[in-house]
């Protein structure tokens, strides 16, 4: 994971990305999501994670606000991005995560394979910016929120101490990682060297299956999902006796 993040950082730097530049990050939850995220911020650039529900207009709006130079996108978003590409003059490089890379984009695995695995030497301070996050735009246009490396460091330390996260923990990552809550709760586990399991199939039973199969210890869930679980248990659609959840210590 560390080496692949280094390779992404070096690949981005070779394409002119550096301190203060912005990279749009539009992907569904996956290990590639995290590799790309850490690769971006290791260059000194700002990661700009986008809500996977954003429409083409939302994506264009955020790209304009951020003045992004590069976009890393999953194959699921091609149909939303292609129509607006002529309206995104600041974006020079498109990096495609998935199969059948379009001819005018670069493949994620291709750039990783060709890049150096060595750490990129970039002078960064805790006060340097590392991420531009957008709200979901439920009451208007998405609103940008700027975060620094110090913000991320504090999130990691706070979560590790508040939840007593340890190396033996396995954090079950479920909510979309473009959201700060999904990542920052997990950051504590990363800080202490714990495992993470990324769940991509969002069904209630998938949560219990992940805990049982991967011996998950920590699960972060939004309140509506918890309510759905409790409702399913009350209705008998989920049965606790069907799963070994003995490893699960914190929600």
N, C-alpha and C positions, 0 to 999 in steps of 0.2 A: 504493500500500500504506500509506504513512504517513498519507495523508489519510483513508483508510477506517478506520484504527485510531483516528484522532482523532475521527471521526464516532461510532464505537462508544463511545468514552470519554464523549463529550458526551451520547449517548443514555442511557447507564447513569447518568451523573450526574443527568440530568433525571428519572430514576426513583428518585432517592434514594440511589444507590450512591456510597460514598465511602470514605475511609481506614478500613481495618479490616473493612469488609464483605466478604462472601464470595460468589463467583459460581461455581456448578457449571458445568463445561465438559465436555460429553459429545458428542464428534463424531469422525468418521473423519478421517483425514489429508486436508487440502485447504488451499487458500489461505485459506479462511474460518476454518479452525482457528487459523492464525497471526494473522489480523486480529483475531479475537475475543480471543485471548490478550493481545496487546499493548494492545488497547483496554481490557481489564479492568485491567491493572496501571497504566495511565496515570491511572486514577481514584484510585489509592491503595488500591483494593480488592485482595483476595487472589484470584488465579485458583486454582480447584480442579479440575484436569484429572482426569477419571475414565477408567479402563480400559474400552475399548469392549466387553470381554467381561463386564463386571459384570452380574449378574442384577438384577432389580428389588429384591431384598432387599439386595444390596450397595449399590445406588444410594441406597436409603433410609438404610442405615447411615451412609454417608459424608455424606449431607445432614444427618443428625442431629448427627454429630460436628462438622461444619463450621458448623452453624447458618446455612446459606446463605440468602440473601434472593432470589437470582435464579438461574435456570438457563438456559443457552444449550444447546440440544440439536439434533442433526441429525435429519432425518426418519427415519433408520434406527432410532431408539430410541423412537419413539412408543409402540409396543406394550409396552415395558418400563416407561415412565414413567407412562402414563395410569393403570394400576391402583393406583399408590401415591400419586398426587397428593393424595388426601384425608388421607394420613398424613404429608404434608410441610407442616406449618402455617407454618414460617418462610419458605417460598418464596412470594413475592408476584407475581413477574413471570416469565413463561416466554417466551423468545425462540427462535423456530423457524427453523432453517436448512434450506431445501428448498422444495419445491412444495406447494401445497394446505395452507397454514397453517391449523391448527385455529382455530375461531372464538374460543376463549378464550385464544389465544396471540398474540404479535406476530411479524410476519415480520422476519427478519434484514435483508433488503434494504429493507424499509419503514422501519425505524428509522434505517438508514444514510442513506437518501435525505432524511429530514426533519431530520437533525442537522447541527450546525455542523461545518465541516472545520477550524476553528481549534484550535490546541493548547489543551487544558484546563489551566488554571493550578491546580496542586496542589503544595503544599509537601511534598516527599519528601526523606528522607535515605537514605543507603546502608544504614543499619541497619533501615529500615522493612521489615516483612514484605510479601512480594509473592506468595507461592504456598504452598498447602497440597497436598502430593502424598500419594497413598495407595499403599502397597505392593499387590501383586496378591492378597494373601490366600491364598497357596497353603498356608500352614501354620496358618491361623486367620483371624480377621477382618482386613480391610485395616487397616494401621497408618498414621496420619498423620505426615507429615514436613514441618516448617515451613522455608521458605527465604526469604531476604531479597533485597532488590535488590542488596546487595553480593555475595551468593552468585552471582547471575546475571552481574554485572559481571565477577567473577573467572573464571567459567566462560568467558565470551567472550574475555577477554584470554589466559587459559591456552591455550585451543584455538587461537587465532590464532597464538600464538607457538610452541606445541609442534608444530603441523602446518604451520608456515610458510604460513598461508593468505594469499592475495593477492586483489586485486580481480578478477584474471583467472580465478579459480577458479569452478567451477560445482559446487556440492555437491548430490549426488543424495540426497534425503531419502526414505528407505524405511521404517524401523521406525516404529511408532506413536508419535506425538508427545506422547501423555500421559506417556510415559516420559522421564525427565530425560536419559538418554543420547542419545536421538534428537535432542532439541532442543539440548542443550548442546554436542555436537560441532559442530553447525551454527552456533551462536552466533558462533564465531570468524569464519566467513565473512560473517555479517551485519555484524560489527564493521568489517571491511575493505571492505565494499561489494560483496562478490562475489555471484554469482547463486546461485539454488537451483532445483532441479527436483524437484517432489513426484511420486513414483511411487505411484499408487493401486492398480495391478493387481499383486498380489504373486505373481509367477511368476518362476522363475529367468531365463527368457529376457527378461522385462521389464526386469531389471536391466541386462543387456547392451545391450538395445535403447535404453534411456534414455541410457546412456553414449555409444553410437554416435550417436544422433540429436541429442542435446543437447550433445555434446562435454563430457561430465562429466569432472571431474578428481579428485573425492574421493567415495568411497562408504563410508558407515559401515554395517557389517553385524554382527549378533550371530554368535557363533562357530558355532552350529548351521546357520545359513544358508550360511556359508562351507563347512562340511563338505558340505552338500547340493550346492553348486556343484562342489566337487572330485569328489564322487561322480558327478554328472551328466557331468562331463568324462571321467572314467575309463570310464564306460559308453557314451560316444559320444552321449549324449542332447543335449549341448551341444558345439559345436565352435568353438574360438577363431577359426578361419579364416573363420567366417561373419560375424564382426563386426569393425568397425574400432574397436579399443579403445586407440588410440595416445594419446588425450588423458588416459587414466586414470592418475594418478600416485600415488594413495594409497588404501589400504583399511584 
